[in-house]
């Protein structure tokens, strides 16, 4: 329920910033496979607005991004950067 979440009252860019911080915090302490899996599920959440799992709860603000396709790349960039780092790459892309 959007009314129950005070974060939904923030402008979109503030919601994205908050969600990205939550995303990075959510990945902290996970092994590489778990972080990659979570990142894939976050990308689906951002693209479709749908996702399952309690570990996605702090990342639910990203669900609203699916209505703004140009913002999906912004919302998932931290995950692409994490994925690139886990792969040993110095560059990340959201393409």
SULCORCOR-V274599 format. One line per field, one symbol per residue. burial: + if it has 24 or more other C-alpha atoms within 12 Angstrom, else -. Layout:
burial = ???
This chain:
burial = ------++---+--++++++-+++-++-------++-++++++++++-+-+----+-+++++++++----+++++++++++++------------
